[in-house]
Amino acid sequence: MQTDIFFSEPSCWAPGLTSQDDWTLWSRGEKSIEKSSVSPSIDFTPPLFRRRLSQLCKMTVHVVHDAVEKNACADLKQVFISKRGEINREFTINRTLIQEEMILPAAFSLSVFNAPIALAAIACNLKSGYTTFFPSKGDFHSALLAAAAPVLSGEESKVLLVYGDELVPDDYGTLRPEDNFPLAFATVLSAGEDSVCSKKISLKEKMTPEDFLKTLLSS
């Protein structure tokens, strides 16, 4: 099976990195992502739409919107990968269940795993459908291979790959992962090179989301 694949210039968002120069420095290890709960403004959406959105949802909407604007890829199917999903909302639900021994149905409205990419599809008027992947044991590489499978098999010519994870609450203490920082990015992937997808990457070696993004930014 082919393991070389082409990607577009990524659209990225993370606290503390506000310019292309910042992202270049980050890809070289000369700048870090801030461990902050700050979110992008997504002021291209109506105030009522974005009022209750989490950091993860806002980051996902932002990078998908940026990728669609940059690459004119509104007709592509989306593939969303996250290692932790809506962890802040999940924590709130669990805490409420423990303390009050009950939860209201409204608490589930934006806590489901597909909420970020579903909201991005609504915000950007994407109608081609999406798939979500929760990688076992945080193995981003396996999720990346699954995301690329429709393109590598010829079922799809291109897909929009989206990754996002938000800051883990302080309440988790020592259980928080080492990569506890917010990050989201979106990129178009294709089996062949063209004017949009020109960055060739081999999927043979295991890589984290950060490794993958740094490769895209430096290639």
Secondary structure, DSSP 8 states (H G I E B T S, - for coil): ---EEEE---EEEBTTB-SHHHHHHHHTTSS-----------TTS-HHHHTT--HHHHHHHHHHHHHHHHH--TTS-EEEE-SS-SHHHHHHHHHHHHHHS---GGGGTTTSTTHHHHHHHHHTT--S-EEEE--GGG-HHHHHHHHHHHHHTTS-SEEEEEEEE----GGGGGGS-TT-S-EEEEEEEESS--SS--EEEE-SS---HHHHHHHHHH-
